[in-house]
Amino acid sequence: MSKKSSSDRRLLHGYITGPGVFSAMPDAAIKVVAVMGFAAAIDHHWATILASLSGSEIDTAMVLLESLSARGGPNQDAAIVRLAELKLEPTDASIVRLAVNALRPHRDRRNDFAHGLWARPIDDDDRLVLLRPKHAKKANADIAAYLIHGTFSSNDLGTVVEEGDFYGAADFADALDEAGEAHDLIINLARLVMNLSVARHGQWVGPLGDAPIRGAIRENPAFKKAVVRDARKSRSAAI
């Protein structure tokens, strides 16, 4: 997302909120909905993966419930530990690590998109500002007061908005690309778990059909892209 400059401070004195906020950027609205669609699919496949790694029916139910939370829970953690304890080939371990690492930032963004406050500066049709959930309630009250009375109900709305993120067309496109990549990585992990299940138990109960060979996972564009990005991060950390 775009970083704010000092010139953005002039935008803090008027916003468009509510249903019309995306009127000047209809394509952005489509991308936000698409990101949410990926989030639902990711939750479904992640829950399926964790359920396959849980023990009793009660454990499975708890894992499915915990998988809906960004913070997870002890049953989900135990399922991840069981996944980590499997005897994995090096590439398999990469599939697991990349998929799990993609989950947290994607869920954070999903929560921000779903529960934050979208607003558009009145004099800027090319960007929207997203206030995260923890700021949205206060900002809603302050912006409502501005729209009704022409003044803010507090003096620190500027501070709240400064902690928001400005999104332009490129930022929305990046968010959708990252959501699609996270979805593909979770699919890869689901297929890996399916492979292991078929190899060990001769069957798999899941939504993905026949188990593909591991080579098909390694050829997945999202997996290749994530491997390259992960390698760059590792090199940067080593410098």
N, C-alpha and C positions, 0 to 999 in steps of 0.2 A: 504494500500500500504506500501511497505517496507520503513523504514527510512534510510537515507543515513548516512554512517559513514565517518570518516576522510579518510579511504582508498579509497573512491570513488573519491577523488580529482584527482587521477592519471588518471581517465577516461575522463577528460575534454579536452584532446588534440587530440581527433579523434572520429568521429561518422560515422555511416552509416545512410543515410536518403533516403527518396524516396520510391519507390515501393518495394525495396529489404529489407526494414527495418525489416519486419516480417519473412524473409526467414528462420531464425534459430528458430523461434517460431511460426510455422503455426497455432498451436492450439490457440494461443493468438489472431491471426487475426480473427478466427471463433468466439471467445468470444466477441471481440469488435463489430463485425457485429451483433451478437445476442443482445448485450446491446442496440444498435441502433434500432433494431427491437422492443424490449420492449418499447423503448422511443416513437416510433411511435404509438404503441397500447395504451400506457398510455395517450398520447396527445388526441387520438381519444375518449377514454372513459371519460377523464376529460372534454373535450369540450362538450360531450353529457350531462354529469351531470350538468355543468354550464348552458347550454342552457335550460335544463328543469327547472332551478331555475330562469331564467330571465323572463322579462315581455313581452315587445313588440317584434316584429320581428327585429326591429333595435337593441334593447338591445341584443337579441340572437346573431345577427351577430357580434356585438362588443365583446361579451363575447367569442365567438369562435375565433376571431382574437387575443384577449388578452391572451387567454389560451395558445397560441403558444409561448409566451414570458415568460422567467423565472421570470420576474418582475411582470407580470400580468398587471393590470390596474384597474381603478375605477369601471368599469362594472363587472369585475370578482370579485373584492372585495365586491361589493354589493350583488352578487349572493352568495358568501360565508357567508355573514352576514345573508341572508335569510335562508341559510341552518342551521346556528347556532341558529336561532330563532325558528326553528321547535321544537315542544315538543317531545324530544327524550328520550327513555329509557336510563339508564346508559350505557348499552352495545352499544347502537346505538351511543351515544356520543363518546365512545371509538373508534368505527369504523371510525367516521368522523375525530377525532383528529389524529389517527395513519396514516390514508390515507393522510391527508393534510401535516402532518409532514414528510412523506416519499417523497413528491413531490420535495421540494427544493433541497435536496442533490442529488437526482437522476437527476434532470435537470442540476444541476451544472456539474455533471459528464458527462452527455450526451453532454453538450456544450464543455467540455474539450476534450472528445474523438473525437468529430466531427471537432472542429476548432483548436485544439492544434497541436503541432508538435511532432510526434513520431520520436525518434532517438535511434539507438543502439550503445553503445560503441563498438569500433572496437575489443577490446580484451575481450569482455564479451558477450557470446551467450545466457546467461540465464536471462537477464533482458533488458527491454527497459526503456527509460526515456521519460516522457511526459511533455512537456513545455506547460503551459496554454496559451490560446489565446493572452493574453496581452504581453506575452514574445515571442510568436512564430515568429512574424514578424522580430524582431531584431535578434533572434537566426537563422532564415533562412538566413538572410543576412550574419551573421558572419560565419556560417557553410559553406555557398556557397563560401565565400572568402577563407576559409581554404582549401576546396577541390580544388579550382582553383590555389591559390597562395601558399598554404602550411602554411599560417599564418592567424591569426584571424584579422578581420578589427577593432577590439576594444579590450581593455584590460579587460573588465568586463563581457565577456561571461561566465566566471566561476561563477560569481554572479548570472547570469540569470539561468544557469543550476542548481545551488544549490537550486533555488526556484522551480525546477521541482520535479516530483515524479518518483521514480524508481519502475517499475512493474515487478515482477517475476510471475511464473506460478500460484502460490497460490493467488497472488493479482488479476490476471485476473479472476480466478475462483470466488473469493469473489465478484468482481464487477458484474459478471453475476448473482450470487445468489441474491445479493441485488437488482438488476434490476428486477429479477423475483418476488421477494417479494413485491417490490413497485407496480408492475403490479397487483399482486393478491389483494393487499390492495385497489387499485383503483377500481378493479372489485367488491370487497366487498361493497365499498361506492356506486358504481353505482347500485348494487342490493338493497341496503338499500333505496336509493332514489326511485328506482322502486317500492319497497314495499309501501313506503309512498304515491307515486303517485296513485298506484292501490287502496290503502285504501281510499284515499280522493276523487279520481275522477273516479274510476272504470275502468281506462285504462292507458296504458303506451305506448309511442312510443319510442322505443329504440332497441338496438342491442342484448339484452341479453335474449330474450325469456320470458318464464313465471317467475313470481316473486317467488323466493324460500323463505322458512321460515327463520326467523332470526337465528334459531339454526344451520342451514347449514353454515351460515357465521361464527358463533362462532366456528364451528368445522374445519374451513379452517386452514391448517397448517401455512400459512403465518400470519394469524391473531393471532394464538396462539403464534408464535415465536415473533411477534411484541409486544404483550402484555407482555411477559416475559422480553424482552429487555427494554421496557418502564418502567416496574416496577423496574428493576435494576438501570436505570438512576435516577428514583425518589428517590430510597434509597441512592444512591451515593450523590445526591444533598442535601439530608437531613443531611448527616454526617458532 
